[in-house]
Each structure stands twice: as C-alpha cells, then as structure tokens.
C-alpha cells in the first residue's frame, strides 16, 4: 500500500484523483480495512492547512473537515450558537475516538446512525467539496445518498461544512443506545425550537437510525410551528415523528421499537430541558 502525506489541498486532490483514499482521523477507515481488501494508496490529509477549526463567517458558521469531535465538543462558538452539535459530538465513542475522529469523516461515512451527521441535518448544513473541476457546495441532504453512499465525484474531497448561525433558540441532541456510553444510536433526535411567549415560531427536527439516511421530520415541524408548546402539540408532533420513521429490524432494535422511540425522544428532550409544556417560555 502506498502512503501519501499531502502538504497542500491541491496535492490531496491530485492524489485522490489518482486513486488514493483520503485519510483523516482514520477511526472509520481503519475499521473498514478489517472487513475488506486494503486500498492501493491512502492520502493523509492531516498536514493540509485550512481544513480544521470552527469559525464565524458572516451569518454562517464554518467547520473544517479535519475538526475532531473533541474540538466540536469544546468549541466556545458552538456553546451559544449550536449546542446540539456539541452534544452530538460529545456522545460519540470514547475519548480516544473523539480525539481522532473528524466531522468530515463522520459525514463522508454517511451512516444513518451518524451523530454529528444527524445534528447537521437539523442545522440545515451544506458541505464544501473540492475536486479536479474546482469547488462546489451541496446541501447535506443532497450529499448523503444512502448508507455509505455520497455525492462525492471522482477525486473530490470534503473540505468543510457551513450552516446558518441560529438565533436564540432551544437546542438539544437525544440519543438512545444499548448502553449508557460508547454506543451506536438505536434512534436519535436533533432538535431546534425558536419560541416566543411559549409559542413555537420555528422548528427543526432530524431523526437518525430510522431510515437509510438521517431525515428531517417536516411533518412534525409543521405540527409544532405556530402553536403553544403544550402537551397536545408535543403529543401530535411525537406521533408525526413516529410516522416519519421508516426503520428496519436489526440486531440492535426492532423497527416497531424505533418508531415508538422516535416520538418519545421529543418528550425526553423537553423534560431534560426543564421546559413546562403548558407554559413554555422563550429561551434567554
């Protein structure tokens, strides 16, 4: 196997266009090698400048593809702007995995259970790509095509992600696994709610592990929008979340259980947030 340590983005693009597999943190790629033949070449991206960090860029937030889950979990900018992304990143694996795994790898891996990926769906993120034909940007829902399938063209590398900088809102990431830590999500829910006087002005809900890709629960968002955040609205939204889910039975859970929990996670999120359903107040 040939190893290429790219020093510039152009070097990386040229190596990948020639057939090398991009190597970021390696937490997914190295596991995959145990299951199938090794690639002929890998291109290590760690020395490429400009691919790591979390920055405000006008009315958007940029996250570099080499930003680790640990970086996301402690990024001050995300504490106020996107706490759900911090929560999702902090729920991944063990400390060692979070210190090596990258947001770009999580997105390109395109797992339906991807924690950071599901959070990025709720944040209306877009991916930035660079290849032999230049740079382009795609909404994340257009980039992810299915389990382990993306819209990456030949020779392209994911260089970063951006999303609109949210205003004051209630955010969180709920994850149900088979154990308390280091678990793959059986079902997950990323939540964004903007409230005014207890009335939901905007809602964004994304589900993980219930379909071939993470999905936005548009019907549940519509149920909540314009209504007081009371028990009636939340129960209706929970039913819509369950209806959005199209899971499968597997070794971790049945489809029926996943559908039921898809709705229950919204109530768990609100309970964890300490938000009285009958008299919800706008977040500070």
One Martini backbone bead per residue (centre of mass of N, CA, C, O) as a GRO file, in nm:
protein
  284
    1UNK     BB    1   0.096   0.036   0.022
    2UNK     BB    2   0.043   0.373  -0.040
    3UNK     BB    3   0.181   0.679   0.102
    4UNK     BB    4   0.027   1.009   0.136
    5UNK     BB    5   0.149   1.339   0.231
    6UNK     BB    6  -0.022   1.610   0.219
    7UNK     BB    7   0.051   1.974   0.192
    8UNK     BB    8  -0.194   2.028   0.000
    9UNK     BB    9  -0.490   2.044  -0.157
   10UNK     BB   10  -0.385   1.979  -0.439
   11UNK     BB   11  -0.236   1.724  -0.360
   12UNK     BB   12  -0.486   1.573  -0.259
   13UNK     BB   13  -0.652   1.580  -0.517
   14UNK     BB   14  -0.446   1.432  -0.695
   15UNK     BB   15  -0.434   1.170  -0.528
   16UNK     BB   16  -0.739   1.101  -0.539
   17UNK     BB   17  -0.761   1.105  -0.851
   18UNK     BB   18  -0.541   0.855  -0.855
   19UNK     BB   19  -0.687   0.663  -0.599
   20UNK     BB   20  -0.680   0.768  -0.327
   21UNK     BB   21  -0.755   0.749   0.012
   22UNK     BB   22  -0.881   0.934   0.243
   23UNK     BB   23  -0.712   1.055   0.550
   24UNK     BB   24  -0.790   1.140   0.867
   25UNK     BB   25  -0.853   0.985   1.154
   26UNK     BB   26  -0.937   0.656   1.093
   27UNK     BB   27  -1.187   0.527   1.256
   28UNK     BB   28  -1.325   0.402   0.994
   29UNK     BB   29  -1.109   0.301   0.792
   30UNK     BB   30  -0.965   0.087   0.972
   31UNK     BB   31  -1.214  -0.090   1.014
   32UNK     BB   32  -1.273  -0.147   0.713
   33UNK     BB   33  -1.010  -0.309   0.653
   34UNK     BB   34  -1.108  -0.569   0.815
   35UNK     BB   35  -1.350  -0.628   0.581
   36UNK     BB   36  -1.147  -0.550   0.347
   37UNK     BB   37  -0.960  -0.455   0.114
   38UNK     BB   38  -0.698  -0.279   0.062
   39UNK     BB   39  -0.581  -0.008  -0.050
   40UNK     BB   40  -0.333   0.114  -0.258
   41UNK     BB   41  -0.401   0.412  -0.136
   42UNK     BB   42  -0.318   0.691   0.078
   43UNK     BB   43  -0.436   1.022   0.199
   44UNK     BB   44  -0.300   1.243   0.411
   45UNK     BB   45  -0.461   1.543   0.562
   46UNK     BB   46  -0.317   1.669   0.823
   47UNK     BB   47  -0.116   1.887   0.657
   48UNK     BB   48  -0.353   2.044   0.561
   49UNK     BB   49  -0.443   2.352   0.534
   50UNK     BB   50  -0.768   2.478   0.631
   51UNK     BB   51  -0.935   2.203   0.778
   52UNK     BB   52  -0.946   2.349   1.072
   53UNK     BB   53  -1.227   2.447   1.258
   54UNK     BB   54  -1.422   2.727   1.413
   55UNK     BB   55  -1.622   2.972   1.234
   56UNK     BB   56  -1.717   3.293   1.167
   57UNK     BB   57  -1.914   3.374   0.856
   58UNK     BB   58  -2.101   3.590   0.920
   59UNK     BB   59  -2.415   3.415   0.901
   60UNK     BB   60  -2.204   3.179   0.939
   61UNK     BB   61  -2.078   2.848   1.004
   62UNK     BB   62  -1.754   2.702   1.015
   63UNK     BB   63  -1.635   2.359   0.944
   64UNK     BB   64  -1.380   2.164   0.939
   65UNK     BB   65  -1.308   1.845   0.836
   66UNK     BB   66  -1.064   1.807   1.071
   67UNK     BB   67  -1.250   1.834   1.290
   68UNK     BB   68  -1.300   1.721   1.588
   69UNK     BB   69  -1.508   1.608   1.826
   70UNK     BB   70  -1.354   1.750   2.053
   71UNK     BB   71  -1.359   2.030   1.928
   72UNK     BB   72  -1.668   2.058   1.926
   73UNK     BB   73  -1.714   2.007   2.241
   74UNK     BB   74  -1.519   2.297   2.298
   75UNK     BB   75  -1.650   2.512   2.127
   76UNK     BB   76  -1.746   2.830   2.201
   77UNK     BB   77  -1.930   2.906   1.957
   78UNK     BB   78  -2.134   2.652   2.009
   79UNK     BB   79  -2.261   2.708   2.286
   80UNK     BB   80  -2.471   2.923   2.158
   81UNK     BB   81  -2.525   2.837   1.847
   82UNK     BB   82  -2.460   2.486   1.867
   83UNK     BB   83  -2.517   2.265   2.107
   84UNK     BB   84  -2.607   2.007   1.949
   85UNK     BB   85  -2.325   1.956   1.824
   86UNK     BB   86  -2.175   1.911   2.086
   87UNK     BB   87  -2.349   1.677   2.188
   88UNK     BB   88  -2.306   1.483   1.952
   89UNK     BB   89  -1.994   1.469   1.969
   90UNK     BB   90  -1.990   1.378   2.282
   91UNK     BB   91  -2.141   1.086   2.211
   92UNK     BB   92  -1.888   0.972   2.083
   93UNK     BB   93  -1.760   0.730   2.204
   94UNK     BB   94  -1.447   0.780   2.304
   95UNK     BB   95  -1.191   0.980   2.366
   96UNK     BB   96  -1.013   0.864   2.141
   97UNK     BB   97  -1.219   0.901   1.911
   98UNK     BB   98  -1.271   1.210   1.950
   99UNK     BB   99  -0.958   1.283   1.900
  100UNK     BB  100  -0.967   1.162   1.588
  101UNK     BB  101  -1.229   1.210   1.489
  102UNK     BB  102  -1.420   1.353   1.220
  103UNK     BB  103  -1.654   1.536   1.060
  104UNK     BB  104  -1.587   1.445   0.773
  105UNK     BB  105  -1.595   1.140   0.830
  106UNK     BB  106  -1.888   1.125   0.934
  107UNK     BB  107  -2.014   1.225   0.666
  108UNK     BB  108  -1.880   1.031   0.454
  109UNK     BB  109  -1.979   0.767   0.588
  110UNK     BB  110  -2.298   0.772   0.593
  111UNK     BB  111  -2.453   0.712   0.854
  112UNK     BB  112  -2.766   0.677   0.992
  113UNK     BB  113  -2.611   0.705   1.297
  114UNK     BB  114  -2.492   0.978   1.273
  115UNK     BB  115  -2.450   1.225   1.492
  116UNK     BB  116  -2.341   1.474   1.343
  117UNK     BB  117  -2.516   1.438   1.094
  118UNK     BB  118  -2.794   1.482   1.228
  119UNK     BB  119  -2.733   1.767   1.332
  120UNK     BB  120  -2.680   1.893   1.046
  121UNK     BB  121  -2.967   1.863   0.945
  122UNK     BB  122  -3.095   2.061   1.159
  123UNK     BB  123  -2.884   2.303   1.051
  124UNK     BB  124  -2.871   2.327   0.739
  125UNK     BB  125  -2.634   2.207   0.597
  126UNK     BB  126  -2.325   2.238   0.410
  127UNK     BB  127  -2.106   2.121   0.167
  128UNK     BB  128  -1.755   2.127   0.094
  129UNK     BB  129  -1.594   2.091  -0.226
  130UNK     BB  130  -1.292   1.936  -0.377
  131UNK     BB  131  -1.166   1.919  -0.716
  132UNK     BB  132  -1.061   1.905  -1.040
  133UNK     BB  133  -1.317   2.118  -1.106
  134UNK     BB  134  -1.330   2.229  -0.814
  135UNK     BB  135  -1.574   2.403  -0.643
  136UNK     BB  136  -1.848   2.297  -0.416
  137UNK     BB  137  -2.200   2.304  -0.308
  138UNK     BB  138  -2.405   2.112  -0.070
  139UNK     BB  139  -2.659   1.989   0.060
  140UNK     BB  140  -2.664   1.737   0.283
  141UNK     BB  141  -2.919   1.583   0.163
  142UNK     BB  142  -2.766   1.558  -0.125
  143UNK     BB  143  -2.500   1.413  -0.040
  144UNK     BB  144  -2.667   1.197   0.100
  145UNK     BB  145  -2.773   0.871  -0.035
  146UNK     BB  146  -2.669   0.655   0.183
  147UNK     BB  147  -2.524   0.394   0.295
  148UNK     BB  148  -2.206   0.485   0.216
  149UNK     BB  149  -2.339   0.724   0.035
  150UNK     BB  150  -2.236   0.976  -0.202
  151UNK     BB  151  -2.167   1.280  -0.408
  152UNK     BB  152  -1.890   1.212  -0.468
  153UNK     BB  153  -1.657   1.273  -0.684
  154UNK     BB  154  -1.398   1.220  -0.861
  155UNK     BB  155  -1.144   1.349  -0.647
  156UNK     BB  156  -1.302   1.434  -0.405
  157UNK     BB  157  -1.317   1.665  -0.121
  158UNK     BB  158  -1.393   1.729   0.201
  159UNK     BB  159  -1.345   2.058   0.362
  160UNK     BB  160  -1.646   2.145   0.467
  161UNK     BB  161  -1.886   2.328   0.674
  162UNK     BB  162  -2.212   2.492   0.672
  163UNK     BB  163  -2.424   2.721   0.873
  164UNK     BB  164  -2.660   2.886   1.000
  165UNK     BB  165  -2.685   3.123   1.239
  166UNK     BB  166  -2.842   3.095   1.515
  167UNK     BB  167  -3.058   3.198   1.720
  168UNK     BB  168  -3.246   3.205   1.979
  169UNK     BB  169  -3.265   2.869   2.114
  170UNK     BB  170  -3.375   2.542   2.141
  171UNK     BB  171  -3.137   2.276   2.209
  172UNK     BB  172  -3.075   1.922   2.106
  173UNK     BB  173  -2.950   1.578   2.185
  174UNK     BB  174  -3.090   1.259   2.128
  175UNK     BB  175  -2.989   0.927   2.260
  176UNK     BB  176  -3.037   0.580   2.182
  177UNK     BB  177  -2.897   0.301   2.349
  178UNK     BB  178  -2.754  -0.005   2.485
  179UNK     BB  179  -2.590   0.215   2.641
  180UNK     BB  180  -2.451   0.488   2.811
  181UNK     BB  181  -2.186   0.433   2.632
  182UNK     BB  182  -2.040   0.374   2.339
  183UNK     BB  183  -2.292   0.409   2.131
  184UNK     BB  184  -2.502   0.325   1.896
  185UNK     BB  185  -2.769   0.444   1.752
  186UNK     BB  186  -3.100   0.350   1.757
  187UNK     BB  187  -3.197   0.650   1.821
  188UNK     BB  188  -3.231   0.994   1.704
  189UNK     BB  189  -3.248   1.357   1.811
  190UNK     BB  190  -3.268   1.673   1.659
  191UNK     BB  191  -3.315   2.005   1.814
  192UNK     BB  192  -3.510   2.302   1.710
  193UNK     BB  193  -3.634   2.593   1.898
  194UNK     BB  194  -3.842   2.881   1.847
  195UNK     BB  195  -3.951   3.107   2.095
  196UNK     BB  196  -4.267   3.296   2.180
  197UNK     BB  197  -4.443   3.286   2.451
  198UNK     BB  198  -4.462   2.956   2.398
  199UNK     BB  199  -4.434   2.982   2.088
  200UNK     BB  200  -4.375   2.831   1.788
  201UNK     BB  201  -4.187   2.959   1.522
  202UNK     BB  202  -3.954   2.736   1.501
  203UNK     BB  203  -3.860   2.412   1.343
  204UNK     BB  204  -3.610   2.140   1.396
  205UNK     BB  205  -3.611   1.791   1.288
  206UNK     BB  206  -3.386   1.506   1.340
  207UNK     BB  207  -3.335   1.173   1.232
  208UNK     BB  208  -3.179   0.871   1.351
  209UNK     BB  209  -3.190   0.529   1.266
  210UNK     BB  210  -3.482   0.530   1.059
  211UNK     BB  211  -3.307   0.527   0.791
  212UNK     BB  212  -3.081   0.544   0.533
  213UNK     BB  213  -3.103   0.835   0.648
  214UNK     BB  214  -3.120   1.108   0.764
  215UNK     BB  215  -3.414   1.301   0.881
  216UNK     BB  216  -3.657   1.525   0.822
  217UNK     BB  217  -3.942   1.626   1.025
  218UNK     BB  218  -4.171   1.805   0.869
  219UNK     BB  219  -4.444   1.734   1.001
  220UNK     BB  220  -4.360   1.797   1.294
  221UNK     BB  221  -4.284   2.089   1.246
  222UNK     BB  222  -4.570   2.180   1.152
  223UNK     BB  223  -4.718   2.112   1.414
  224UNK     BB  224  -4.557   2.325   1.595
  225UNK     BB  225  -4.596   2.559   1.424
  226UNK     BB  226  -4.777   2.819   1.590
  227UNK     BB  227  -4.771   2.670   1.873
  228UNK     BB  228  -4.809   2.578   2.169
  229UNK     BB  229  -4.596   2.410   2.408
  230UNK     BB  230  -4.787   2.154   2.459
  231UNK     BB  231  -4.912   1.846   2.503
  232UNK     BB  232  -5.069   1.834   2.238
  233UNK     BB  233  -4.840   1.916   2.043
  234UNK     BB  234  -4.630   1.704   2.128
  235UNK     BB  235  -4.799   1.449   2.067
  236UNK     BB  236  -4.835   1.515   1.766
  237UNK     BB  237  -4.532   1.525   1.698
  238UNK     BB  238  -4.465   1.239   1.789
  239UNK     BB  239  -4.643   1.098   1.579
  240UNK     BB  240  -4.494   1.223   1.334
  241UNK     BB  241  -4.220   1.100   1.395
  242UNK     BB  242  -4.307   0.803   1.378
  243UNK     BB  243  -4.412   0.830   1.080
  244UNK     BB  244  -4.130   0.905   0.953
  245UNK     BB  245  -4.032   0.644   1.029
  246UNK     BB  246  -3.822   0.378   0.839
  247UNK     BB  247  -3.735   0.114   0.973
  248UNK     BB  248  -3.545  -0.162   1.088
  249UNK     BB  249  -3.454  -0.472   1.159
  250UNK     BB  250  -3.210  -0.555   1.414
  251UNK     BB  251  -2.975  -0.626   1.660
  252UNK     BB  252  -3.065  -0.351   1.825
  253UNK     BB  253  -3.365  -0.329   1.687
  254UNK     BB  254  -3.679  -0.268   1.625
  255UNK     BB  255  -3.894  -0.098   1.434
  256UNK     BB  256  -4.113  -0.047   1.646
  257UNK     BB  257  -3.929   0.079   1.859
  258UNK     BB  258  -3.818   0.314   1.691
  259UNK     BB  259  -4.085   0.453   1.637
  260UNK     BB  260  -4.161   0.507   1.931
  261UNK     BB  261  -3.889   0.664   2.010
  262UNK     BB  262  -3.901   0.903   1.817
  263UNK     BB  263  -4.126   1.045   1.988
  264UNK     BB  264  -4.011   1.023   2.284
  265UNK     BB  265  -3.758   1.214   2.253
  266UNK     BB  266  -3.904   1.483   2.268
  267UNK     BB  267  -3.999   1.457   2.560
  268UNK     BB  268  -3.716   1.416   2.679
  269UNK     BB  269  -3.599   1.685   2.595
  270UNK     BB  270  -3.801   1.868   2.750
  271UNK     BB  271  -3.741   1.750   3.026
  272UNK     BB  272  -3.436   1.815   3.027
  273UNK     BB  273  -3.495   2.133   2.981
  274UNK     BB  274  -3.731   2.225   3.179
  275UNK     BB  275  -4.010   2.245   3.005
  276UNK     BB  276  -4.314   2.358   3.033
  277UNK     BB  277  -4.576   2.279   2.832
  278UNK     BB  278  -4.801   2.495   2.932
  279UNK     BB  279  -4.541   2.726   2.985
  280UNK     BB  280  -4.354   2.823   2.763
  281UNK     BB  281  -4.044   2.977   2.724
  282UNK     BB  282  -3.823   3.186   2.617
  283UNK     BB  283  -3.512   3.183   2.549
  284UNK     BB  284  -3.229   3.372   2.643
   0.00000   0.00000   0.00000
